[in-house]
């Protein structure tokens, strides 16, 4: 898989699609997760892939950094997925 982890590969294939995810902070302290059916399915598959990968315990995407091609322009939050126990814990 070109030395990519499964989460990386999922993101690379989704970035080529016109669908985008939106993550936004709402005024009431909740997080809006919005997207088409395929965008929401991508997020679900990303969570599953991170749960199953042996590459690393953490994976991060940001609308202003790595993974920005996955987000709509109205996104103002990124996501950090961390599986416990931490692979880097003493």
Secondary structure, DSSP 4 states (H G I P E B T S, - for coil): -TT--HHHHHHHHHHTSS--BEEEE-TTS-EEEE--HHHHHHHHHHHHHHHH-SS-SEEEE-TTSTTGGGB-TT----EEEE-SS-TT--
